[in-house]
Amino acid sequence: MPEKHAPTKDTPAQAAAGSRSAVHSLLRLWPYVRPVRARLFTAAFVAIVASCLSLVIPLVLKWLVDGPVTAGDTTGVWFGALYLLLLGIAEAVLFGFRRWLVARPLAGVEASMRAALYRRLQRLPIAFHDRWASGQLLSRGTTDLMLVRMFLAFPLTFLLVNGVTILAGYAVLLAQDWTLGLVLLTPVVPMVILCSLFERKYAVVARRAQDQVGDLTTVVEESVLGIRIVKGFGRHRSQAAAFRSLAERLRGTELAKARLLAGIWALITFLPELAVGAALVLGTVQVADDELSAGTLVAFLSTALALRWPVESIGFLLAMSQEAATATERYFEVMDAAEEADAAGDGIADAADTADTAGVADGVRFEGVVFRYPDAPGDAAPVLDGVDLHIRPGETMALVGGTGCGKTTLTALVPRLHEPTGGRILLDGADITLMPRDRLRSLVAVAFEEPTLFSASIATNVLMGAGPDAGEPELRRALAVAQAEGFVDRLPEGPATGVGEQGLSLSGGQRQRLALARAVVGRPRFLVLDDPLSALDVHTEARVEAALREVLRDTTALVVAHRPSTVLLADRVALLSGGRITAVGTHQELLRESAEYAWLMSGADDEHDKHDEHGEYEGAR
């Protein structure tokens, strides 16, 4: 994948684009096109008929010149003009009909591809989203799919139509006079070579341009989402400069595309015109020597001129096809990414249901859990290196450790947002890797340290954590637990009030309380809370803790804690250090027995945080 801000030289993907066949890439669109193939084939046939009608016009002209015009037959001239008019009208109607045939189905193809891309993005692992810039993904779902639709609507059809028209036209030319026809065939070989060279060079530049559009989209998105930071630190000029730099780079790439297209268009136009000029001179000499009729020469030249657009459009159509091929490659880069692995094969019983029927209630177990980020350097220490921990049924376990020690990573393993590199995690005796993800995530609810809300109502955001049958009672209970009822009811439309993009219309504490409400609304069997009260003031925190204790009595919970007040919610505390659980006990026991824990709970300021040593890689993320 290209770097976030486009590099000055071609990425491997851009370089590879020049070596791959555009046809091979475009053939991958067939599964999406198959449902509308009948309309597309009909449209292509209609376009071929319409295009070939233009080749009949020269034959009518030949008849007019050699017949009515030479004989001075005025009636015949009028009939000939009427024939030409009817042919022109028929051609226009057929081309309009072709456009009507493809418009609706191709809009459907684009919509189905966009929906498939969105579904795939939801199923891709977190590690994928960590690596990919959001702007690159957005450009694939918008600009690239637009290019694909344009290709299916125009170049796909007209490469075939123009190819058939050129073959039919040359057959007509050779039938009229084979010597003049051979003269017009002379540019074919050099044009084939030129088009091949153009396609290879244009592929690389087109890929570079589309990747740079993704980079530019990323900068715009980040600037909009981070507008408070940009304005707060007065960085609008530097952001504008960064945008201008990327825009200039994209402009340079687009100019390179324009130069290539101008060059191939000039050559494709010049070579056939040169051949037509030579044929005109030779034909004029033959007419003067009575070896060729004037009508035949007129028909020959009219046919040659009718073939100008099909020939000259080759460069334009190849450019559009190559951009579509590049867009298709970029699209399938995402579609080919491996989805999250689910339970190991069909026929495996739902592990959680099996545990229920067997009467097993064992809480949560981490057994020798090891985790290393997939893109971490090979010599980097694992973030988690043999974690062993047992959270008893109905118990609340607080997880404490230094900044960057891997607490958030450990909690993300429970709902399988990341996969352990080694070891296993059991819920009530069932290995989570043997559970279907939907089942696992119906058992486990999560509240993250950074609360994320969607551009929807408060009710919609909170009820995302509940089943489809949840309603007002569940919503009210969850808001009460999170101490969010007061501020929600004061909003203009209460729970129906929209929160805006990422909930930025609310304060950090309000967003965090709504995220907590979302976690508890479904009464989950297992609850994972990542420092859920960090943005709350002391008084609100106390009220939330009091309500949360009632919820925690009915669930098995793992709570990441940084403050003693949060730790006191837990029955026991686990200390994470050096990628391992180094101590487990009550808050008071660890204060007496672990100097490290006592130091963390004291809030002392020490410039040397030994816990950062093992979590440096995770913290940098």
N, C-alpha and C positions, 0 to 999 in steps of 0.2 A: 504494500500500500504506500502511496506517496507520503512524504513527510507532511506534517501539519501545515507548515508554510512552505510552499513549493520550492524544491531545490533548484539551483541554477542549472544543473545538468539533468539529463533524463534519468528517471527512476528505472529500475529493472522492468517494471510493468510497461513503461513507455517504450523502452527499447525493444521489448518482446512484441509489442504491437506491430512493429514493422515487419516481423518475421512470420506472423500468423496470417493465415488466409482469411480474408474478409468473408468469403463464402462460408468457410467452416464456422465462423462466429455467428453469422446470421442464420445458419441452419438451426441453431439452438432455439430460435423463436418459433419453430414449427409447432410445438405442443400448444402454444398460445394461439397460433393462427388457425390450427386445424378446425376448430368449431365454426369458423367463418370462411372456410376455404371455398365453399360453393359461391358465395358472393364475390370473393376476390377473383376466382377464375372467370366468372361471368363478366366482371368488370374488365378484366384483361382482354377477354374475347371482344367485348364491345369496343374497347380502345383500339384493338388491332384493326377491326373493321373500319372504324372512323379514320384511322391513320391511312389505311390503304385506299380509302376513297379519294384522298388527296393525290394518289397516283393515277386515278382515272381522269383527273382534270387535264393533264398533258395529252392524253389520247383524244379527248374531246377537242382540244386545241388543234391537234394534227388534222382531225377530220374537218374542222372549220377552215383552216388555212388551205389545205389541199382540195377541199370541196367547195362550200358556199362562197368563201372569200375569192378563190381563184375564178369561180364561175360567175361571180357577181350576183349570187342568189341571196337577196335581202331576207327573204323568209327563212331560209336556212340559217342565216347569221343569228336571227332572233331566237330560233329554236335552240341553237347552240348556246346562246347566252342564258336561256332559261335552264338548260341542262346544267350549266356551270353554277347557276344560282341555287338550284335544288341540291346539287352535290355539296355546296358550302353549307346550306341549312342542315342537311342530314349529318354532316360532319360535326357541326356545333351541337346539335341535339344529342348525338351519341356520346360526345365527350361530357356533356352535362349529366347524362344518364349514368355514365361511369362514376362521376363524382358522387352522385346520390347513392349509388350502390355501396360505396366503400365508407362513407362518412360515419354512419352509425356503428357498423360492426368494428371499425378500427378504434373508435372511441371506447367500445367495450373491451377490446384487446388491451388498450392502455390501462383501463381501469382494473382489469383482472391482474395484469402484471404488477400494478402498484399495490393492489391488495395482497398479492402473494409476497411481495417484498416486505410489506408491513408485518404480515404474519411471521415471516422468517426472522425479522428483527426481534420480534417478541420471544422467539425460541432460541436465539443465539445466546451463548454463555456470556456472563459478565466480562470475562477476559477479552472477548471480542470487542465489546463496547469500550473497554479500557484502552484498547489499541487504536480504535478508529475515531477520527474527528467527526463530530456530528454533521458538520457542513458537507463532508464527503458523502455521508449517507443521504442527506437531504438532496444533494445535487443528483444522486442516482435515482431518487424517487420522483424528481421533477424534470430537470433539463434533459437527462439521458432518456427518460421514457418519452418525452416529447419528440426527441430526435428519432427514436424508434418508430413512433406513430407516423411521423412525416415520411420516413423511408417506406413504410408499408403503403402509405397513401399515394406516393408519387414515384420515387426512383424504382421501387420493386416492380411496379407495373410497366413503367416506361423504358426500363432497360430491356425488358422483353418486347414491348411494343416497338420501340425504335430499332431493335435488332431485326425483328421480322420485317419492318418497313424498309430497312436498308437492303436486306436480302431481296425482297420483292422488287424494290426500286432498281437494283442492279440487274435483276433478271429482265425487267422491262427495258433498261438501257441496252443490254446486250442483244435483246431481240430486235430493237430498232436499228442498231448499227454496232456490230461487235468490235470494230476498230476503235470507235469513240468510247465504247464501254470499257475497253482495256486501258485506255488513257486515264479514265476516272478511277480505275482500280489501283493505279500505281502508288497512291499514298497509304494504302492499307497496311503494309508491313511496317513502315516507320511509325505509323500511328499506334499500332499494337505495342511496339517497343516503348514508345513514349508513355503510353498509358500504364504499362507495367512499372516503369520507373516512378511515375507520378504516384501511383497507388502506394508503393512502399514508403516513399518520403512523406506523403500526406498522412499515412497511418500514424507515424511517430508524432508529428506536429498536432494532429487532432487529439491524440491521447494526452499530450502535454496540456493542450488548451482545456480539455474537460477536467483534468485533475486540478488545474489552476482555478477553474470555476468553483470546484469544491472547496479549495483553500480560501477563496474570497468569501464564499458563503459562510465558512466557519468564522472568519473575522467579523462579519456583519452580525452573526448570531451572538457571538461572545460579547460584542460591544453593546448590543441591545439588552441582553440579559444582565450584563454587568454595568449598566448605565449609571447606577448609583456610585460604583467605585470610580468610574471614569470621571464623573462630575465631581465627586468628593475629593479626588486627588488632583483635579485640574489636568487630567491626562488626555483631554480631547484632541489636542494638537498632535501628540505622539500617536494616538490611535488613528487619526486622520492620515498621518504620514505612513503608518504601516499599511493602511488600506490603499493609499495612493501608490505605494511601492508594488503591492500585489496587482493592483489594477493596471499599472504600467507594464508589469511583466506579462499579464494576460493580453494587453494591447499588442505587445511585441509579438507574442505567439500568434495572435489573430492576423497580424500583418504578414507574418511568415506564411500562414495559410493562404492569405489573399495573393501573395506573390507566386506561390506554387500554382494556385488556381488560374491566375492571370497568364502565367507562362504556358500552361497546358492548353488553355482556351485559345491563346494566340496561335499556337502551333496547329491545333486541331482546325482552327478556322483558316489559317494560311495555306496549309497543304492541299485541302480540297479545292479552295478557290484557285490555286495555281493550276490544279488539274482541270478545273472547269474552263479556265482561260485557254489552256492548251487545246482542249476539246473544241472550244468555240472557234479558234483559228483554223484547226483542221477541218471542222465541219463547214465553215464558210468556204474554204477552198474546194471542198467536195461539192457544195451547192453550185459554186461558180463553174465547176467542171461537169455539171449535170450528173454527178454520181450520187447525189442525195437530194431529196425534195426539200423545199423550204419548210413544209409542214412537219416533216420528220425532224429537221434541225430544231424547229420551235418546240416540238414535243420533247426532244432529247434534252434541250436546255431547261425546259420547264420541269422535267422530271428531276434533273440534277439539282435545280433550285429547291424543289420540294424536299429533297433529301438533306438540305443544308441544316435544318434544325435537328433532325435525328442524329446527324453526325456531330454537329457542334455541341450538342447537349451532353455528349459522352463525358467530357471532363466534369461538368457540373453534376451529372448523375453519379459518377464515380466518387466525387468528393462527398456528396450526401450519403452515399452507401458506406463509404469508409468511416464517416462520423457515426453512422448508425451501428456499424460493426464495433467501433470502439465503445460506444454507449452500451451495446449488448455485452461486451466483455466486462465492463465495469459493473453492470447489473448482475451478471452471473458470478462475479467475484464475491458478492454478498450471498447470493443464492446457493453457491457451492460451499460456503463455510459450514463446518460441522455444527449441527444443533446440539443442545444439551442432551447427553445420554440419559435415557430413562431406564426403567427397570429392565433387568437383563433378560429380555425375551418374553414372548407371549406364553401364557400358560402358568406363569408364576403367580401364586396366590397373593392377594393384597396382604403384605406383611403386617400392616397395622391391624387389619381385620382378623388375621390369624392370631395375633397376640391377644386381641380382645376375647376371642372364643376360648383361648387357652387359659384365661384368667391371669395373664402376666401383667404385672404393674411394676416396672423396674425403673421408671424415670428415664433420665438421659445418661448415657455412658459414652465417654471418649476413651478409646483404647488405642494407645500408641499413635495418635494422630500426628501426621507430618504434613506440612504444606510449604510448597515453594511456588511462587508465581511463575507461570509458563515462560514469560519473557525476562526472567531474572538472569543475571550473569551466571555462568556455570560454576564459578568459584564462590558465589555468594552463599552465606549460611541460610538454611531454611528459616522462614518466619516462625513456623511452629516445628518443633523437633522432638516428637514423642510425648504428646500431651495425654495424660491419663487423668480422668476426672469422672466422678459419679455424682449426679444430682438425683437425690432420692425422689420418689413419687410425692407430689404435693409440696416439694421443698422449693424455696427460693434461694438460689446461689448467686452471690455477688462476685463478679470477676474484677479484680483489681490488678493494676500493673502500671509501669511507667509509660510515658508517651512513646508510641511507636513499637510497643512490645508485641503486638499482634492480637489485641483484644477484639477489635472489630473484625479482623480476619477470622478468628475462631467462631464468633457468633454468626458470620456469614456462611460457615460450613453447615450449620444445622438445617437451614432450608435449602441447602445445596445451591447457593448462589455461586460458590466455588466448590470444586471437587478436591477432597484430600489427596495429597500425593501418596500418602501411606497411612496405614491404620484404618480404623472404622469408627462410625458413630451409630449408636443404637438408641432407638426410642421404644421404651417398654419392651426391650429385648429384640426388636426388629431392626435389621440393618437398613439404614435409610437408602442405600444404593439399590436395594431390592424393591423399593416402593415406587410406584408411579409418582411423578412429580406433583401432579394435581392432588393426589391423596396426601402426600407429605405436606404440601403447603396449605392444605385444609386443616391439618393438625397443628401446624406451627404458625404463629403470628409474630411479626417483627415490627419494631419501631426503631428507626435509624436515628443516629445522632443529628444528621442533617435532614430535617423533615422536608419531604417533597410533596407539594400539593399540585393538583391539576386544574386547568382552566374550566372549572365546573362549580356547582354549588357545594356548600359545606356538607350538606346531607349526602351528596354523591361521593365526595371525597371520603367521608367517614364510613359509609356503608360499603365501600370497596373491600373492607376487611371482613364482611359478613357474607352469609349465604344469600341466594336470590330471594328468599322469602322474608328477609329482615325488613323491618319497617320502622315506624315512629317510636314504638316502645324501646326497641334495641338502640336506636339512635339516641334517645333521651338518656338512657342508662349510661351509654358510653360517654356522652358529653358531661354527665354528672361526675363520672369517675375521673375524667380529665379536668374537672373544674372549668369547663368551657361553656356551660350553659349561660352564664351571666353575659359574657361579651357576645355570644352568638345571638341571644334573644334581643340584644340592643341593636343589632344590625338591621338595615332597612327591611329586609325580607326574611329575617330570622335564618333558620337552617337552609332556606332556599336561596340565600344570597350567594352570588358568584364571587369567587375569591381572586379572579384574575390570573394572569400567567404566573405559574409557580407559587401562587399565593402571596405574592410580594405586596399586596394591598394590606396584609396583616403584619403584625409585629412578629419577631422571632419567637417569643414566648407563646403567642397565640397559635402559630403554625405548629409548634412542638406539642401543644396540648391537643390539637386536632389529630396529629400523627399518633399520639398515644391513644386517643379515642378510637382511631381506626384499628389499632392493634388489639384492643380489648373488646370491640363491639361483637365479635363472633364467638365470644367465650371459648377461646382456643384451649386445647389440652396442654400445649406447650407454648410458652411465651418467651421471646427473646427481646430484651430491651437494651439498646445501646445508649447509655447515659441519657435517659429519657427526660431528665428534669434540668439539664444544664442551662437552659435559657430562661428559667423561671426565677422570679424574685423569691426571697425567703418566705414570705407569708403565703404566696400561692403554692410554693413547693410543699409547705407543711400541709396545706389542705389537700393537694393532690396525693401526697404520701398516705394520708389518713384514708382516703377513698381507695387508693391502689392496694392497700393491705387487704381489703375485703376481696378484691379480685384475685390477689396472689394466693389466697387460701384455697382456691378451687383449681389451681393450675400448677404445673411444674415450670419454673421460670429460671432463666439465666439473665442476670442484669449486670451490664457493664457499669461500674461506679467509679467516680473520681472523688466524691465528697463523703465524709462520714455520715451525713444525713441520708444519703442514698444507700450506703452500706447497711444502715440500721433497718432497712426494709427486709434484709435477707436473714434467713435462718443460719446460713454459714457463708464463709468467704473463701474464695480461692485466689491465690497470688500467682500471677503469670510473670515469669522472669526467665530470660534466656531461652525463650521458646518452649518452656516446660512449666508445669504446675509445681511450684516449689513448696507450697504450704497450703493447708486446708484446715479451717477451724472457724470458731465463732469470732466475731469482731474483737472481743476482749481477749480471747486466747492468742490471736495473732499479734495483738498489741504487746502482749507479754513475751511471746516466743520469737517473733520475727522483727529484727531491727529494720529490715527493708520495708516491711509493711508499716511499721510505726513511723518511719521516715516519710513514706508516701502520704499517710493520713495526717501528718503534722503540718503539711503545706509548706515545709521549709524551702527556702530558695537556695539551690545549689547549682552552680554553673556546670558541674560535671554530673550529668544524669547517666548513670551506668546502664540504665535500661534502654536508652536510645541506641546503644551499641548494637543490640540484636535486632532492633526494629527499624534500622535506618532505611532499608529498602522500602518497607511498607509505608513508613512515614513520608517518604519522598513522593509516593503516589498521590 
